Amino acid sequence: MMNTLFRLSQVAVLCGLTLATSSVSANTIEEANFNELGDMLTVTEAKGRYDWLKKCYDGLLVEMWEQMYDSREIISKEEKLNQLKQLWLSDSALAAGNAQYPTFANEDFTNPYGWYAGTSQDQACTTMPPEYKAVALKTTVLTNKYCANNSYDNEWEWIEQVKVDDFIHTSGSTAHTLVSGKVLNLRANRDANVEIKPGLLDPNYPTLLAARVWIDWNHNGQFDHDELVHNSTTGNTVKFTLSVPDNTPDGVTLMRVALDAGGGSDNACTNIQYGEVEDYMLTVR
């Protein structure tokens, strides 16, 4: 199970990627800021991304094919595109929920312009920033698309670190962080120790932060009212014990963490005022 989860969550760097190197070194994942590894798509969106790129950036897809195959044979553009589609979106991959799709950013894995490739052929073409390129080939792990949530202001307060047992993620100040580079593993029938450390622009300025954590235990793509697993207000590091249900379905789901100096909301889809929202892929085994 552990090997399967790692394979599903791995990120393959496209620069110099060949068919023989379908995985990525751990250093690439660990060194990159997880929020900078790009968006996290469902299978339907992954299919839509290929169709959008074929419509808007077919030349870029050809370049990616040439990097991956490194072939000197004379092959038509259409055949190259078909081979790429088969590689990423084969029937077996789609049936298993493991479609692949490229994500884009600049060379240091950041996305300063907040630009994302489309996820449907029906979407209009948009101009990719000139310094951007395909930086990773990702595999879908989530069946559902979750509601968005961001903070209106993250200058003074944010989530600096989330720790769940031995899992630690540290990040800077953003309105929303998608931790898409790896999966957080929990044990069924076992409590987990959780710590959420706030980041403060002025540590000497007292701030009360509302901390909330939701987990989609039943994998229905929503954060139901009984899936708010923690709710507290504090000016320090949040610490609590998370009880893991014994009937959680197999597969990867989402955990959402929110810190809000504005009080926040019990609704995981309501934007927060002052702080940050972070989403984590999670599985119970």
Secondary structure as UniProt FT lines:
FT   HELIX           2..9
FT   STRAND          11..12
FT   TURN            15..16
FT   TURN            19..20
FT   HELIX           26..31
FT   HELIX           34..37
FT   HELIX           43..56
FT   HELIX           58..69
FT   HELIX           77..89
FT   HELIX           91..95
FT   TURN            96..97
FT   STRAND          100..105
FT   TURN            107..108
FT   TURN            112..113
FT   TURN            121..122
FT   TURN            130..131
FT   STRAND          133..139
FT   STRAND          151..153
FT   STRAND          157..164
FT   TURN            165..166
FT   STRAND          167..170
FT   STRAND          176..186
FT   TURN            188..189
FT   STRAND          192..200
FT   TURN            203..204
FT   STRAND          209..215
FT   TURN            217..218
FT   HELIX           225..227
FT   STRAND          228..234
FT   STRAND          238..242
FT   TURN            246..247
FT   STRAND          253..260
FT   TURN            261..262
FT   TURN            268..269
FT   STRAND          272..284
//
